[in-house]
Amino acid sequence: MSAPPAVEQSYSAELARKGIHLFSLSIPVVYSFIPKATALAILVPLTVAAVLFDAARHYYRPARDLSHSVFGKIMRTHEKDSGQRRLTGASYVLLSATLCILFFPKLIFLTAFAILIISDSAAALVGRRFGRHPFLAKSLEGSLGFLITALAVVALAPKAAGLPAEYAIGAAGALVGTVVEGAGIGLDDNLSIPVAIGLTMWGLYALLLPGVDVFLLG
């Protein structure tokens, strides 16, 4: 039986939203070929512009009208509510990318941010369509979608030395990311997920593989 029209419309909006979200995968892809300084020189102005526009739309009617006319169908309710003055997901993605590139080694950023883009999208789409069993604040099905795709990212992501322990470290990061996404801790997922994964991986590299240079990629 087909879902009610409202549900179908909601899922169609989520598909469009996650399609745009997947475009952010270009950030780790491009960063893998350019130095940190160049990446920040590109991202910092984009992030500042996005945040300023987000602020403007909450206080300046023409900016709000423009935002709602272009992106209104895929914006979440809290993003439209000027009373909450929340940033959009796009601004959080740019802010997250900038901060994570600034503080994390490239090797760790590439894994953590790719998991954010791919696995968060998988969790949302699987959870909305097939979610039946609760897990933390989300659904078990959505969380499994996150974990499985995150492990696939770990398997394909670059490694410092190609050691088996590095895959275990990545898997631990993927598991932590799954829990953080499922828990809905209050901080935007676009920020909380890569930070949690990055801190987990960096800490485990220091603990288990202190001799491995995690700054190998620059």
N, C-alpha and C positions, 0 to 999 in steps of 0.2 A: 504494500500500500504506500502510495506516495505521501510525503510529508505535507503538512498544511502549508499554504502559500507563504505565510509569514516566516515559517522555518526555512523554506526553500530560498526566500529572499535573503534571509540572514546568512545562510550558507553560501549563497552566491556572492554576497558582500565579503564574506570571509575568504572565499577563493580569490577574489580580486585583491583583497588586502594582502594576503600571503604571496600572491604573485608579485606584487610590488616589493614585498619584504624580501623575496628571493633575489631580486635585483641587487640587494645589498651584498650579496655574495661576491660582487665585483670588488668590494673593499679588500678582503683577504687575498683574492686572486691578484689584484694589481699590486698590493703591498708585498707579495712574495717576489716581485721583480724589481722593486725600487727601494732605496734606502729609507730609513726611518724619518730623516729630516724632510725628505721630499713628500712622504706620505702625510706628515703633519702640516706641511706647507699647503697641501691641497685640502685636508680635512678641517683644519682650524677655521679658515674663512667660511667654509660651507656650514660648519656647526654654529658659528656665531650668527650667520645669516638666518639659519633655520630657527634658532632660539629667539632671535629678535622678532622674526615674523610671528612666531607663536605668541610672544608677549603682546605684539601689536594687535593681533586679532582679538585679544581679550579686552582691549581698551579702545580700539579704533574700528568703528563700524565698517568702513569700506574694506579693511583687511579681513574682517570676519566674514563679510559677504563673499569676498573672493575665495576665501578658504572653503566655505561651505558649498559654494557653487561648483568648485572643481573637485573637492575631495569629500563632500558631505556624505555621499552614499556609502563610503567605506570607513568613515570616522566612527569611533566608538562614542557612546553617549557622554562619558566623562570628558572626552576630548572636546566635544562641542560645548560643554557647559562652562560658560565664562565665569560662573560663580566659583568653580573649583580652580580655575586658572592652571590647568594641567598642560604639560607639553604633549605633543602628538608622538606616536610611536616612531615616526620618521626622525624627529628631533632627538629622541632617546637613542636611536640607532647611531646617529652621527656623534652624539655626545659620548656614548659608550665606546665607539670605535676610537675616537680621539684619546680618551683617557686610557684605554687598554693598550693602545700602541705606545703611548707615552710611558707607561709604567711596566708593561710586561715584555719579556724577550719575544722577538718575532716568532720563534718556534712555538711558543705557548699561545701567543695571540692567534696564530693561524688556526690552530685546533679549536680553541675556545670560541672564537667568533664564527667559524664555519658551523660549529655545533649550534650556536645560537640561531643562525639564519635557517639552516636546514631542519634541525630537530624541533625548534619551536614551531615552525610552520607545520611539520608533520603532526606534532601533538595537537595543535589547534584543529586541523582538518580531520584527523582520525577521531579525536575526542568529540567533536561536534556531530560527526556522522554516525559513529559507532559506539560512543561512550555510554555504557550501561552500569558499570560497577564503580562506585566511588573509590578514589585513592587520594588521601589528604584533601586538598581543596578542589581537585580536578577529577578526572576519570582514570581508571586503570588502563583502559584501552589507549587513551591519549598519551599517558605516561609511557606505555610500552612502545608506542610509535616514536616518542622522543628517544628512548633508550636505544632501540634497535638502529635508528638512523645515526645516533650519536656514536655508537660503536663502529658503524660503517665509516664515519668520518675519521675516527681514530685509526682505523686500519689503513686508510689512504693518506693521512696527513704526514708531512715530513717528520723525520726523527733525527735527533742529534747524532746517534751512533748506530741506530738500527738494532738496539738490544731488546730482548724479550721484555725486560722490565719496563721499557718505555711504553710498550703497548699496555701493560698493566697500569701504569701511571695514567695514561690516557683514558683507560676504561674506568678508573676510579674517578677521574674528572667527569666523565660522561654520567656516571651514577649520581654524583653530587649534583650535577646540572639537572638531572631528572627529578631529584627530590626538591630542589629549589623551584623548578618550574611548577611541579605539582603542588607545592605548599602555598604558592601565591603569597609571599611574605610581606607584601605591601609595597615594596620597591618595584619599579617597572622591570619586567622580565628582561628587556633589552639591555639593562644595566646589571641586574642581579645575577643572571645566568653566566655571562662570560667572566665576570669578576669572581664568582664562586669557583668556576672551573679553573680559571687561571691561577688563583691562590692555591687550590688543591694540587694542581700539577706542579707548580713551582716549589711548593713545600715538599712534595714527595720526591722530586728530583734532588733537592738538597739533602733529604733524609736517606734515600736509597741509592742515588747515583751522584754522590758529591763530586766525583771526578769528571763527570760529563759536562761539557761546556754548552749550556742552554742558550748562550748568545752566539752560537756558531753561525746562524743565518744573518747576523748583523742586528 
